[in-house]
C-alpha cells in the first residue's frame, strides 16, 4: 500500500492553553506521513512560542497573520497543503494514536472521496459519542438542523477541494456542513468508519453556537440543495430509526443488569461501544419533539459511563 501524505490543518487564535495537546496528538500518530499546518490569526498569548518550540520536532508548518474567521484560516491551510488527504483539527480537538493509520487504510480499501468516523466528546466529566448514521445522504444532512458529521473525524481527498473550491467564508458556524452537502450534491462518495477517530473537549472557552445564526445558515443550505418535499422521507426515517434503536436499548438494559450481577467488568466494557447508539439517536437524529421518547435512556447512558469510570 502506498502511503499518501495527510495534511492536517489547525486554525488557531489565542489558544496557548490547548494547542500543545493538539500538537502532541498529531506527533503521536502511528502513521507518520503527514504535515501539520497551523494557521494562527495573530495570537498574543504565547501560542507563537509553542509553535516555535515544536517546529523542528516534526513536520510542522505555521503562519501567524490576521484572518477573516475560522473558515478563512482553514482555506489558507488548504491552499498551503501538499497532501493527498486533507483534514482540519481545531485546537480543542485531539486525534487518537491510530487515527491516521485507520483512515489511510480505509481510503486504500475503498473508492471513497470523503471518509468520516465517530467522535468522543468530553464535557463536565461526562463522555458522549458523536455519531452519524453509516449511510451518508446529503439531503438528510441539509434538511435536519441537528444533524452534522463529526468534523474532527472527517477526512477529504484533495481533489474534492480542487473541483469544488474551499469552504464558504460567508458562513460563520456551518461552513463545514455546507461543504459536505455540496460534496454530496455533486456526487462525491462518503464512507463511514465505525470507529472513534477523535476526541473533543468542551470547556468554558469553546466557541458557543449562536442558535439563531445556526438556524439561518442551515435554512440557507437546505434551500440551496434540497426542497421541502424531498426532506419529508428523511424526517419519517428518523422516527423509524428511533423505534429500531429503542429495541436495542432494551437489549442494553438486559446486558447491563447481567454483567452487574456477574461482576464481570472486563467483558462489560466490550459493550460500551453500543452506547453510541444512544448518542446518535438523541443528539443527531431525532427532531426536538421526539427526544422525550429516549430522555431517560440518555440519563441511563451517562450514569453507565460514570460507573465504568469508577470501576475501570
MIMAR-854662 format. One line per 3 residues: number of its first residue (from 1); for each residue x, y, z of C-alpha. Coordinates in Angstrom, 1 decimal, decimal comma, padded with zeros to 4 digits, always signed. Layout:
NUM> X:Y:Z; ...
***
This chain:
1> +000,0:+000,0:+000,0; +001,3:+003,4:-000,9; +001,4:+005,9:+002,0
4> -000,3:+009,2:+001,0; +000,6:+012,4:+002,6; -002,1:+013,6:+005,0
7> -002,4:+017,4:+005,6; -003,8:+018,3:+008,9; -005,0:+022,0:+009,2
10> -005,4:+023,6:+012,6; -006,9:+027,2:+012,8; -005,9:+029,0:+016,0
13> -006,2:+032,3:+017,8; -005,0:+032,7:+021,4; -005,3:+029,0:+022,2
16> -002,0:+028,6:+024,1; -003,7:+026,6:+026,9; -004,9:+023,9:+024,4
19> -002,8:+023,8:+021,3; +000,1:+021,8:+022,8; -002,2:+018,9:+023,5
22> -003,4:+019,2:+019,9; +000,1:+019,1:+018,6; +001,1:+016,1:+020,7
25> -001,9:+014,1:+019,5; -000,6:+014,7:+015,9; +003,0:+013,9:+016,8
28> +001,9:+010,6:+018,4; +000,3:+009,2:+015,3; +001,3:+005,7:+014,4
31> +001,1:+006,8:+010,7; +004,0:+009,2:+010,1; +003,5:+010,5:+006,6
34> +001,7:+013,8:+007,5; +002,2:+017,5:+007,6; +000,6:+019,7:+010,3
37> -000,4:+023,2:+009,1; -001,3:+025,6:+011,9; -002,9:+028,8:+010,7
40> -002,8:+031,3:+013,5; -004,8:+034,5:+013,5; -002,2:+036,7:+015,2
43> -002,1:+035,3:+018,7; -000,6:+037,3:+021,6; -001,0:+034,7:+024,4
46> +002,2:+032,6:+024,0; +000,9:+030,4:+021,1; +003,7:+031,5:+018,8
49> +006,3:+030,5:+021,4; +004,7:+027,0:+021,5; +004,8:+026,7:+017,7
52> +008,5:+027,7:+017,6; +009,2:+025,1:+020,3; +007,7:+022,3:+018,1
55> +008,5:+023,4:+014,6; +011,8:+021,4:+014,5; +010,3:+018,3:+016,2
58> +008,0:+017,2:+013,4; +006,6:+018,2:+010,0; +005,0:+021,4:+011,2
61> +004,3:+024,5:+009,0; +002,7:+027,6:+010,5; +001,8:+031,1:+009,8
64> +000,5:+033,9:+012,0; -001,4:+036,7:+010,5; -004,9:+038,3:+010,7
67> -007,7:+036,4:+009,1; -011,5:+036,7:+008,5; -012,5:+033,9:+010,9
70> -012,1:+030,2:+011,2; -013,1:+029,2:+007,7; -010,8:+031,8:+006,1
73> -008,0:+030,3:+008,2; -008,8:+026,8:+007,1; -008,9:+027,9:+003,5
76> -005,4:+029,3:+003,9; -004,3:+026,0:+005,2; -005,9:+024,1:+002,3
79> -004,0:+026,3:-000,2; -000,8:+025,5:+001,7; -001,5:+021,8:+001,9
82> +000,6:+019,3:-000,2; -001,2:+016,2:+000,9; -003,5:+013,8:-001,0
85> -005,8:+013,7:+002,0; -006,9:+016,8:+003,9; -008,4:+017,3:+007,4
88> -008,8:+020,1:+009,8; -008,4:+019,7:+013,6; -009,4:+022,5:+015,8
91> -007,2:+023,4:+018,8; -009,7:+021,8:+021,2; -009,7:+018,5:+019,3
94> -007,3:+015,6:+019,5; -006,6:+012,5:+017,4; -006,3:+009,1:+018,8
97> -002,9:+007,5:+018,1; -004,3:+005,2:+015,4; -006,5:+007,8:+013,6
100> -004,4:+008,5:+010,5; -003,5:+004,8:+010,1; -007,1:+003,7:+010,2
103> -008,2:+006,5:+007,8; -005,4:+005,8:+005,2; -006,1:+002,1:+005,3
106> -009,8:+002,7:+004,6; -009,0:+005,1:+001,8; -006,9:+002,4:+000,3
109> -009,6:-000,2:+000,6; -012,5:+001,9:-000,7; -013,2:+004,3:-003,6
112> -014,4:+006,9:-001,1; -013,8:+010,6:-001,7; -014,6:+011,6:+001,9
115> -014,2:+009,3:+005,0; -015,5:+010,0:+008,4; -015,7:+008,2:+011,7
118> -017,1:+008,8:+015,2; -016,0:+011,3:+017,9; -015,8:+011,1:+021,6
121> -016,9:+014,2:+023,4; -015,9:+015,1:+027,0; -017,9:+017,8:+028,8
124> -018,2:+018,3:+032,5; -016,5:+014,9:+033,2; -019,2:+013,1:+031,2
127> -018,5:+011,2:+028,0; -020,8:+011,1:+025,0; -020,3:+009,8:+021,5
130> -020,9:+012,0:+018,4; -022,2:+009,6:+015,8; -023,6:+009,8:+012,3
133> -025,6:+007,0:+010,6; -023,5:+004,8:+008,4; -025,3:+005,7:+005,2
136> -024,5:+009,3:+004,3; -027,1:+011,3:+002,4; -026,5:+015,0:+001,7
139> -030,2:+015,8:+001,7; -030,6:+014,4:+005,2; -027,6:+016,5:+006,3
142> -029,0:+019,6:+004,6; -032,6:+019,2:+005,8; -032,3:+018,4:+009,5
145> -030,9:+021,2:+011,8; -029,4:+018,9:+014,4; -027,5:+016,6:+012,1
148> -023,8:+017,0:+011,2; -020,7:+015,0:+010,6; -018,1:+014,6:+013,4
151> -015,9:+017,3:+011,9; -012,6:+016,3:+013,6; -013,2:+012,7:+012,4
154> -013,7:+013,7:+008,7; -011,0:+013,4:+006,0; -011,3:+014,6:+002,4
157> -009,4:+013,8:-000,7; -007,5:+016,9:-002,0; -009,1:+016,7:-005,4
160> -012,5:+017,4:-003,9; -011,3:+020,8:-002,9; -009,7:+021,2:-006,4
163> -013,0:+020,6:-008,0; -015,4:+022,3:-005,6; -013,3:+025,1:-004,2
166> -012,8:+025,8:-000,5; -015,1:+026,5:+002,4; -017,6:+029,3:+002,0
169> -016,4:+032,1:+004,4; -019,9:+033,7:+004,3; -020,8:+031,0:+006,9
172> -019,9:+031,6:+010,5; -020,9:+028,2:+012,0; -022,0:+025,8:+009,3
175> -019,3:+026,3:+006,6; -018,1:+022,7:+007,0; -021,7:+021,3:+006,8
178> -022,2:+023,4:+003,6; -019,1:+021,9:+002,1; -020,1:+018,3:+002,9
181> -023,6:+018,9:+001,5; -022,0:+020,5:-001,6; -019,8:+017,4:-002,0
184> -022,7:+015,0:-001,8; -024,7:+017,2:-004,1; -022,0:+016,9:-006,8
187> -021,8:+013,1:-006,4; -018,7:+012,6:-004,3; -018,7:+009,4:-002,3
190> -018,7:+009,2:+001,5; -017,7:+006,3:+003,6; -018,3:+005,8:+007,3
193> -015,7:+004,1:+009,5; -017,4:+002,5:+012,6; -014,6:+003,7:+014,9
196> -013,9:+006,6:+017,2; -011,2:+008,7:+015,4; -011,1:+011,9:+017,5
199> -011,6:+013,4:+021,0; -013,3:+016,8:+021,6; -013,0:+018,6:+024,9
202> -015,7:+021,1:+025,6; -014,9:+023,8:+028,2; -016,0:+027,4:+029,1
205> -013,9:+029,0:+026,3; -015,3:+026,9:+023,5; -016,9:+028,8:+020,7
208> -020,6:+028,9:+021,7; -023,1:+028,3:+019,0; -025,4:+031,1:+018,2
211> -028,6:+029,2:+017,6; -030,2:+032,0:+015,6; -027,2:+032,2:+013,2
214> -027,1:+028,4:+013,0; -030,7:+028,1:+012,1; -030,4:+030,8:+009,4
217> -027,3:+029,1:+007,9; -028,9:+025,6:+007,9; -032,0:+027,0:+006,3
220> -029,8:+028,6:+003,7; -028,1:+025,2:+003,0; -031,5:+023,4:+002,8
223> -033,0:+025,9:+000,4; -029,8:+025,8:-001,8; -029,5:+022,0:-002,1
226> -033,0:+020,4:-001,5; -036,6:+021,4:-001,5; -039,1:+020,9:+001,4
229> -040,9:+018,0:-000,3; -037,6:+016,0:-000,6; -037,0:+016,3:+003,2
232> -040,2:+014,6:+004,3; -039,0:+011,0:+003,9; -035,9:+011,7:+006,0
235> -037,9:+013,1:+008,9; -040,1:+009,9:+008,8; -036,9:+007,8:+008,7
238> -035,7:+009,3:+011,9; -038,9:+008,1:+013,7; -038,5:+004,6:+012,2
241> -034,9:+004,6:+013,3; -036,0:+005,6:+016,8; -038,2:+002,5:+017,1
244> -035,3:+000,3:+016,0; -032,9:+001,8:+018,5; -035,4:+001,6:+021,3
247> -035,4:-002,2:+020,9; -031,6:-002,2:+021,1; -031,8:+000,0:+024,2
250> -033,9:-002,7:+025,9; -031,2:-005,2:+025,0; -028,6:-003,0:+026,5
253> -030,5:-002,8:+029,7; -030,5:-006,6:+029,9; -026,8:-006,8:+029,2
256> -026,1:-004,1:+031,8; -028,0:-005,9:+034,5; -026,4:-009,3:+033,6
259> -022,8:-008,1:+033,8; -023,5:-006,2:+037,1; -024,8:-009,5:+038,6
262> -021,8:-011,4:+037,3; -019,5:-008,5:+038,4; -017,6:-009,1:+035,2
265> -016,5:-005,6:+034,2; -013,9:-006,8:+031,7; -016,5:-008,2:+029,4
268> -018,9:-005,5:+030,1; -016,5:-002,8:+028,8; -016,6:-004,5:+025,5
271> -020,2:-003,5:+025,2; -019,5:+000,2:+025,8; -019,5:+001,0:+022,1
274> -023,1:+000,1:+022,0; -023,8:+003,2:+024,0; -023,0:+005,1:+020,8
277> -026,5:+004,2:+019,6; -028,0:+006,4:+022,3; -025,9:+009,4:+021,4
280> -026,7:+009,0:+017,7; -030,4:+008,9:+018,5; -030,7:+011,7:+020,9
283> -028,3:+014,3:+019,6; -028,2:+013,7:+015,9; -031,2:+012,0:+014,5
286> -034,5:+012,9:+016,3; -036,3:+016,3:+015,9; -036,7:+018,0:+019,3
289> -040,3:+017,0:+019,6; -039,4:+013,3:+019,7; -036,5:+013,5:+022,1
292> -038,8:+012,9:+025,1; -039,1:+009,2:+024,0; -035,5:+008,5:+025,0
295> -034,7:+011,1:+027,6; -034,4:+008,5:+030,4; -032,2:+006,4:+028,2
298> -029,7:+009,2:+027,8; -029,5:+009,6:+031,6; -029,0:+005,9:+031,7
301> -026,0:+006,1:+029,4; -024,5:+008,9:+031,4; -024,8:+007,0:+034,7
304> -023,4:+003,9:+033,0; -020,3:+005,7:+031,9; -019,8:+007,1:+035,3
307> -020,0:+003,6:+036,8; -017,5:+002,3:+034,2; -015,1:+005,2:+035,0
310> -015,2:+004,3:+038,7; -014,8:+000,5:+038,1; -012,1:+000,8:+035,4
***
